[in-house]
Amino acid sequence: MRRRLSSPATGALKFVVPGLWIVGGLPGLAVALLAAEFPVNVVWPVLRAVFGVLLLVFYAPLKHVDVDGENMYVSNYKRTISIPLTSVFSVSGNVTRSLPITVTLKEPCEFGSKIRFFPARMPDTLGSSTDAGILRRMAGQARRNARSAEGPVGKETET
């Protein structure tokens, strides 16, 4: 059964918030450029548009992430791919940097070698994201299961 790790607000953060800041700043910029007091009126709309672009750069890479016992399902809202949990190299999300969570893969996938998402649950009292911990534990368990399925390494078999 799939468990959602990314925030339900991811789509809004990725598409709506930057758009509102950029689009909201453009009419003010047009009015300021047409006004007699050009230099004074231009500062706020320009800052608003620049901030919107910065939000776009920060939020655009966010992905929707679900997980089950074997795979991580990652979506960019156009397509969804399945990534084996054994391919997870590391998961960020600690006391100093819990948002967003960054999953680094052993090898790049269609979305690159790093998957970023905001967690569905906020960090606990120690600052460590519960979703980052869940993903770390599941990836570790998947690696242990894969190793045990392969059998002992370097052991000779009789023929």
C-alpha positions in Angstrom: 0.0 0.0 0.0 1.3 3.4 -1.0 2.1 6.0 1.7 2.2 9.7 0.7 5.4 11.4 1.8 5.0 14.8 0.0 2.8 17.5 1.1 -0.7 17.9 -0.5 0.3 21.6 -1.0 3.2 20.6 -3.3 1.2 21.4 -6.5 0.2 24.8 -5.2 3.8 25.6 -4.1 5.2 24.5 -7.4 2.7 26.2 -9.8 0.4 28.7 -8.0 2.6 30.6 -5.5 5.4 31.7 -7.9 2.8 32.5 -10.6 0.9 34.8 -8.3 4.0 36.7 -7.3 5.2 37.1 -10.9 1.9 37.9 -12.4 0.9 40.1 -9.4 4.1 42.1 -9.9 3.7 42.7 -13.7 0.7 45.0 -13.6 2.3 47.1 -10.9 5.5 47.3 -13.0 3.5 48.4 -16.1 1.8 51.1 -14.1 5.1 52.2 -12.5 6.8 52.5 -15.9 3.9 54.6 -17.3 3.7 56.9 -14.2 5.5 60.2 -14.0 7.5 59.2 -10.9 9.3 56.3 -12.7 12.2 55.5 -10.4 10.2 55.6 -7.2 7.3 53.5 -8.3 9.3 50.8 -10.0 11.1 49.4 -6.9 8.2 47.3 -5.4 6.9 45.7 -8.6 10.5 44.8 -9.7 11.2 43.3 -6.3 7.9 41.4 -6.4 8.6 40.0 -9.8 12.2 39.1 -8.8 11.0 37.3 -5.7 8.4 35.4 -7.8 11.3 34.2 -10.1 13.3 33.1 -7.0 10.2 31.2 -5.7 9.9 29.6 -9.1 13.6 28.5 -9.1 13.2 27.1 -5.5 9.7 25.4 -6.0 9.9 24.2 -9.6 12.0 21.1 -8.9 9.6 19.9 -6.2 8.0 16.4 -6.8 5.1 14.5 -5.5 6.5 11.4 -3.7 4.7 8.2 -2.5 6.4 5.1 -1.2 5.5 1.5 -0.5 7.7 -1.3 0.8 9.8 -1.7 -2.4 9.5 1.5 -4.5 9.4 5.2 -4.3 6.9 6.7 -6.8 7.9 10.2 -8.0 5.7 12.5 -10.1 6.4 15.8 -11.7 2.6 16.2 -12.3 3.0 15.1 -15.9 4.3 11.6 -15.4 5.0 9.2 -12.6 8.0 6.9 -12.4 8.8 4.1 -10.0 12.3 4.0 -8.4 13.4 1.0 -6.3 14.2 1.9 -2.7 17.5 0.1 -3.2 18.5 2.9 -5.5 18.3 5.5 -2.7 21.8 6.6 -1.7 20.8 9.2 1.0 17.9 11.2 2.4 18.4 14.7 3.8 16.1 16.2 6.4 17.8 16.7 9.7 17.9 19.2 12.6 19.5 22.0 10.6 17.8 21.4 7.3 14.5 19.5 7.3 12.7 21.3 4.5 12.6 20.4 1.7 13.7 16.7 1.9 16.2 15.8 -0.7 16.6 12.2 -1.8 19.9 11.4 -3.6 19.9 8.4 -5.9 22.8 6.1 -6.6 22.2 6.6 -10.3 20.2 9.3 -12.1 16.6 8.7 -13.1 14.4 10.6 -15.6 14.1 13.4 -13.0 17.9 13.5 -12.2 19.9 12.2 -9.4 18.2 14.3 -6.7 14.5 14.2 -5.8 13.2 17.2 -3.7 9.8 17.4 -1.9 8.2 19.0 1.0 7.1 16.5 3.6 3.4 15.8 4.4 4.2 15.9 8.1 6.1 18.7 9.7 9.4 17.9 11.5 9.2 16.5 15.0 10.5 18.3 18.2 14.1 17.5 17.4 13.8 19.0 13.9 14.2 15.7 12.1 11.4 15.2 9.5 9.3 12.1 10.3 9.0 11.6 6.5 12.7 11.7 6.0 13.1 9.1 8.8 10.4 6.9 7.3 12.1 7.0 3.9 15.5 6.3 5.4 14.2 3.3 7.3 12.4 1.9 4.2 15.4 2.3 1.9 17.7 0.7 4.5 15.2 -2.2 4.9 15.0 -2.6 1.1 18.8 -2.8 0.8 19.0 -5.4 3.6 16.3 -7.5 2.0 18.1 -7.3 -1.4 21.4 -8.4 0.2 19.8 -11.3 2.0 18.0 -12.4 -1.2 21.4 -12.5 -2.9 22.8 -14.8 -0.2 26.3 -14.6 1.3 28.9 -12.8 -0.7 32.0 -14.7 -1.6 30.9 -18.1 -0.4 31.8 -20.9 -2.7 29.1 -23.5 -3.6 29.7 -27.1 -4.2 29.1 -28.5 -7.6 
